[in-house]
Amino acid sequence: MFELPGLVDGWRNQAQIETNDRMLRNLLEPLVRAAPGLRHVTLLQGTKAYGVHVRPITVPAREGRSEMREQPNFYWNQEDYLRERQPGSSWHFSILRPVLIVGEAIGGAMNLIPALGVHAALMREKGTALPYPGGGPRVSQAVDADLLARAIAWAGDAPAARNEVFNVTNGDVFVWENVWPAVADALGMRGDAREPFSLRTHLSPEGIAAWDALRVRHGLSSPGLEDFVGLSLEYADYQMRYGQDAAGPASFVSTVKIMQAGFTEVMDTEAMFRKWFAVYRDRGWLPPMR
C-alpha cells in the first residue's frame, strides 16, 4: 500500500487512489500469466470502507450494508478490478477488513508498537510515569497481526470465503485511555492521568537526537527514528484523538459474518499489546524494561 506524507490527509488524495489501483493491477496481471496454479487472492481493506475517516460510521459497521461507496477510496478501485477480473478464472478472492493491525514491522505507516515504544522510552528519560497522551475517548477495536495471518490462511482454503468480504478483529473492544495502564505496564512504566501530547513532536531534531543517544546507550539494533516509526507517530495521534477533547464516534465493526463462515479465533487486546512489546524488546528494537 502506498501512503503519502501526512498520512491521514492522503487518504482522500486522487493520486494516491490511482497509485494503489495500479499497484494491484501491475502485481496481479503478470502473476496470473506466470502462475497457472494460482488459487486465491486476499485483499486487505479496513474501516475506511465505512468512511471512518470522514464521518461517524454505523455501529456496528457490517459488510455489504455500511459501505461508503460515494467517498473516493482506492479500496473500491481494487475491489472492482478483482470482481471484474475473477469470473472464469481458476482463482477466487477474499477481502478482509482488519481494524488497527498491531504486529512486527519496521518503518510502517500505521504500526503503533514502535510509535508507542519510542514514546515511552523517551518519556522514561524524564520520569517513571507514562501519562495518557491522547484526547477524548472513542470505542475502538484492533487485530493481532498473527491472528490476521491465520484469517488470511483460512480464507485461502474455506469455500465459504470465496469472493466474500469479512471484517476481522480481536473480538473485543477498548477505549485507549482505559487500556493505557496495561500499555504502560507492558513498557515497564506506570500509567498516569491524561496529559495531551502529540507523539509526532518526537520527530523534531531534538527528538531524533534523543532517540539516537538512547539507541547507543542500550545497544539497540533498531534504526534511526524516522526509519523505525515511518508515519506511525502521526497515526498514533490520529488513533488516540490528540487535540480532540470531546468523545469521538465509536469505530466498531461486526465480525458475525466471518465467525458464521467458520473463522472464530479471538484474542484479548491487552494481551496483544504485551505480546508485541515483548517481541520488540527481544529483537533489540526497544530498550529493556527496568
C-alpha positions as CSV (number, residue, x, y, z in Angstrom):
1,M,0.0,0.0,0.0
2,F,1.3,3.4,-0.9
3,E,0.8,6.3,1.6
4,L,1.5,10.0,1.1
5,P,3.4,12.0,3.7
6,G,1.0,13.4,6.3
7,L,-0.9,10.0,6.2
8,V,-4.5,11.0,7.1
9,D,-4.7,13.8,4.5
10,G,-3.6,11.4,1.8
11,W,-6.4,9.0,2.3
12,R,-8.7,11.2,0.1
13,N,-6.0,12.1,-2.4
14,Q,-6.8,11.1,-6.0
15,A,-3.2,10.5,-7.0
16,Q,-2.8,8.1,-4.1
17,I,-6.0,6.3,-5.1
18,E,-4.8,5.8,-8.6
19,T,-1.3,4.7,-7.5
20,N,-2.7,1.9,-5.3
21,D,-5.1,0.9,-8.0
22,R,-2.2,0.5,-10.5
23,M,-0.1,-1.4,-7.9
24,L,-2.6,-4.2,-7.6
25,R,-3.1,-4.4,-11.4
26,N,0.7,-4.4,-12.0
27,L,1.1,-7.2,-9.5
28,L,-1.8,-9.5,-10.4
29,E,-1.7,-9.4,-14.2
30,P,1.9,-10.8,-14.6
31,L,1.2,-13.1,-11.7
32,V,-1.8,-14.6,-13.4
33,R,0.2,-15.2,-16.5
34,A,3.2,-16.7,-14.7
35,A,1.3,-18.8,-12.1
36,P,-1.3,-21.0,-13.6
37,G,-1.6,-22.7,-10.3
38,L,-2.9,-19.6,-8.6
39,R,-5.9,-20.4,-6.4
40,H,-6.6,-17.5,-4.2
41,V,-6.0,-13.8,-3.7
42,T,-6.6,-12.0,-0.4
43,L,-7.0,-8.2,-0.4
44,L,-6.9,-6.1,2.8
45,Q,-9.1,-3.1,3.3
46,G,-10.1,-1.5,6.6
47,T,-12.7,0.8,8.2
48,K,-12.1,3.5,5.6
49,A,-14.5,1.3,3.6
50,Y,-17.2,2.6,6.1
51,G,-16.0,6.2,5.9
52,V,-14.4,6.3,9.3
53,H,-12.0,9.0,8.1
54,V,-14.8,11.3,7.0
55,R,-17.9,10.6,9.2
56,P,-19.3,8.7,12.2
57,I,-19.8,5.2,11.0
58,T,-22.8,3.0,11.5
59,V,-22.3,0.9,14.7
60,P,-21.6,-1.9,14.2
61,A,-20.4,-1.5,10.6
62,R,-21.4,-4.5,8.5
63,E,-20.1,-5.9,5.2
64,G,-22.4,-5.1,2.3
65,R,-24.6,-2.8,4.4
66,S,-22.5,0.0,5.7
67,E,-20.0,0.9,2.9
68,M,-19.4,4.4,1.9
69,R,-19.0,3.9,-1.9
70,E,-19.7,7.6,-2.6
71,Q,-16.4,8.5,-0.9
72,P,-13.5,8.0,-3.4
73,N,-11.2,5.4,-2.0
74,F,-8.6,3.1,-3.6
75,Y,-10.4,0.2,-1.9
76,W,-13.2,0.5,-4.4
77,N,-10.8,0.6,-7.4
78,Q,-9.0,-2.5,-6.3
79,E,-12.2,-4.4,-5.3
80,D,-13.9,-3.6,-8.6
81,Y,-10.9,-4.7,-10.5
82,L,-10.9,-8.1,-8.7
83,R,-14.6,-8.6,-9.2
84,E,-14.2,-7.9,-12.9
85,R,-11.1,-10.0,-13.3
86,Q,-12.1,-13.1,-11.4
87,P,-15.0,-14.6,-13.4
88,G,-13.8,-17.5,-15.5
89,S,-10.5,-17.7,-13.6
90,S,-9.2,-20.7,-11.6
91,W,-8.7,-18.5,-8.6
92,H,-11.0,-16.8,-6.1
93,F,-10.5,-13.9,-3.8
94,S,-11.4,-12.8,-0.3
95,I,-11.4,-9.2,1.0
96,L,-10.6,-8.8,4.7
97,R,-11.2,-5.6,6.6
98,P,-9.0,-5.7,9.7
99,V,-9.2,-2.9,12.3
100,L,-5.9,-1.4,13.6
101,I,-3.4,-4.1,12.8
102,V,-0.7,-4.5,15.5
103,G,2.4,-6.5,14.9
104,E,6.0,-6.6,13.8
105,A,7.1,-4.1,11.2
106,I,9.9,-1.5,10.8
107,G,9.1,1.8,9.2
108,G,5.4,1.1,8.7
109,A,2.9,3.9,8.2
110,M,0.4,2.6,10.7
111,N,2.1,0.4,13.4
112,L,1.6,1.6,16.9
113,I,4.2,-0.7,18.6
114,P,7.3,1.2,17.5
115,A,5.5,4.5,17.9
116,L,4.3,3.9,21.5
117,G,7.6,2.1,22.3
118,V,9.7,5.1,21.2
119,H,7.4,7.5,23.0
120,A,7.6,5.5,26.3
121,A,11.4,5.2,26.0
122,L,11.9,8.9,25.5
123,M,9.4,9.8,28.2
124,R,11.1,7.4,30.7
125,E,14.2,9.6,30.5
126,K,12.1,12.3,32.1
127,G,10.4,10.3,34.8
128,T,8.8,7.0,35.8
129,A,5.2,7.6,34.8
130,L,3.6,7.5,31.3
131,P,0.7,9.9,31.1
132,Y,-2.0,9.1,28.6
133,P,-1.2,11.4,25.6
134,G,-4.4,11.3,23.7
135,G,-7.7,13.2,23.7
136,G,-11.3,12.3,24.2
137,P,-12.4,8.7,24.4
138,R,-13.6,6.6,21.5
139,V,-14.6,2.9,21.4
140,S,-12.2,1.1,19.1
141,Q,-11.0,-2.3,18.1
142,A,-7.7,-3.9,17.0
143,V,-6.4,-7.1,15.5
144,D,-3.2,-9.0,16.2
145,A,-1.1,-9.5,13.1
146,D,-0.6,-13.2,13.7
147,L,-4.4,-13.7,14.2
148,L,-4.9,-11.8,10.9
149,A,-2.4,-14.0,9.2
150,R,-4.4,-17.1,10.3
151,A,-7.6,-15.5,9.0
152,I,-5.9,-15.0,5.6
153,A,-4.8,-18.6,5.6
154,W,-8.3,-19.7,6.5
155,A,-9.8,-17.5,3.7
156,G,-7.5,-19.2,1.2
157,D,-8.9,-22.6,1.9
158,A,-12.5,-22.1,3.0
159,P,-15.2,-22.4,0.3
160,A,-17.4,-20.0,2.4
161,A,-14.8,-17.3,1.9
162,R,-14.7,-17.3,-1.9
163,N,-15.3,-13.9,-3.3
164,E,-16.6,-12.6,0.0
165,V,-15.8,-9.6,2.3
166,F,-15.2,-10.0,6.0
167,N,-14.4,-7.8,8.9
168,V,-11.8,-9.2,11.2
169,T,-10.8,-8.1,14.7
170,N,-9.5,-9.5,18.0
171,G,-13.1,-9.9,19.1
172,D,-13.2,-7.3,21.9
173,V,-13.4,-3.5,22.1
174,F,-11.4,-1.0,24.0
175,V,-11.0,2.7,24.8
176,W,-7.4,4.0,24.6
177,E,-7.5,5.7,28.0
178,N,-8.8,2.6,29.7
179,V,-6.2,0.3,28.1
180,W,-3.4,2.7,28.7
181,P,-2.4,1.3,32.2
182,A,-1.8,-2.1,30.6
183,V,0.2,-0.5,27.7
184,A,2.3,1.4,30.2
185,D,2.9,-1.7,32.3
186,A,3.9,-3.7,29.3
187,L,6.5,-1.0,28.7
188,G,7.8,-1.1,32.3
189,M,6.2,2.1,33.3
190,R,3.3,3.3,35.4
191,G,0.2,4.6,33.5
192,D,-0.9,8.1,34.6
193,A,-3.7,10.5,34.1
194,R,-4.3,12.2,30.7
195,E,-1.7,14.7,29.7
196,P,-2.2,15.5,26.0
197,F,1.0,15.3,24.0
198,S,1.5,14.9,20.2
199,L,3.7,12.0,19.6
200,R,4.8,13.4,16.2
201,T,6.7,16.0,18.3
202,H,9.4,13.4,18.7
203,L,10.2,13.9,15.0
204,S,11.9,17.2,15.9
205,P,15.7,17.4,15.6
206,E,15.8,17.1,19.4
207,G,13.7,14.0,19.5
208,I,15.6,12.4,16.7
209,A,18.9,13.1,18.5
210,A,17.5,11.8,21.8
211,W,16.4,8.5,20.2
212,D,19.9,8.1,18.6
213,A,21.5,8.6,22.0
214,L,19.1,6.1,23.6
215,R,19.9,3.5,20.9
216,V,23.6,3.8,21.6
217,R,23.2,3.7,25.4
218,H,21.1,0.5,25.2
219,G,22.9,-1.1,22.3
220,L,19.7,-1.3,20.3
221,S,19.6,-2.7,16.7
222,S,16.7,-0.5,15.7
223,P,17.3,2.2,13.1
224,G,17.0,6.0,13.4
225,L,13.7,7.4,14.5
226,E,12.2,8.2,11.1
227,D,13.2,4.8,9.6
228,F,11.9,3.0,12.7
229,V,8.5,4.6,13.0
230,G,7.7,5.7,9.5
231,L,4.4,7.6,9.7
232,S,3.3,5.8,12.8
233,L,3.7,8.7,15.2
234,E,1.1,10.6,13.2
235,Y,-1.1,7.6,13.2
236,A,-0.8,7.3,16.9
237,D,-2.0,10.9,17.3
238,Y,-4.9,10.1,15.0
239,Q,-5.8,6.9,16.8
240,M,-5.7,8.4,20.3
241,R,-7.5,11.6,19.2
242,Y,-4.8,14.0,20.2
243,G,-6.2,17.6,20.2
244,Q,-9.9,16.4,20.3
245,D,-11.3,16.6,23.8
246,A,-14.9,15.6,23.0
247,A,-15.8,11.9,23.0
248,G,-15.5,10.6,19.4
249,P,-17.9,8.4,17.5
250,A,-17.3,4.7,18.0
251,S,-15.3,2.8,15.4
252,F,-16.8,-0.6,15.8
253,V,-17.4,-3.3,13.2
254,S,-19.4,-6.5,13.3
255,T,-17.5,-9.8,13.0
256,V,-20.6,-12.0,12.9
257,K,-20.1,-12.8,9.2
258,I,-16.6,-14.2,9.5
259,M,-17.5,-16.2,12.6
260,Q,-20.5,-17.7,11.0
261,A,-18.4,-18.6,7.9
262,G,-16.0,-20.6,10.1
263,F,-13.2,-18.3,11.5
264,T,-13.8,-17.9,15.2
265,E,-10.4,-17.1,16.7
266,V,-10.2,-14.2,19.2
267,M,-7.5,-12.5,21.3
268,D,-7.5,-10.2,24.3
269,T,-6.3,-6.8,23.1
270,E,-4.3,-6.0,26.2
271,A,-2.5,-9.4,25.8
272,M,-1.8,-8.4,22.2
273,F,0.0,-5.2,23.2
274,R,2.0,-7.1,25.9
275,K,3.0,-9.7,23.3
276,W,4.3,-7.3,20.7
277,F,6.2,-5.0,23.1
278,A,8.0,-8.1,24.3
279,V,8.8,-9.2,20.8
280,Y,10.3,-5.8,20.0
281,R,12.4,-6.0,23.2
282,D,13.6,-9.5,22.3
283,R,14.6,-8.2,18.8
284,G,16.6,-5.4,20.4
285,W,14.5,-2.7,18.9
286,L,13.2,-1.3,22.2
287,P,15.1,-0.9,25.4
288,P,14.7,-3.4,28.2
289,M,12.1,-2.9,31.0
290,R,13.6,-1.5,34.2
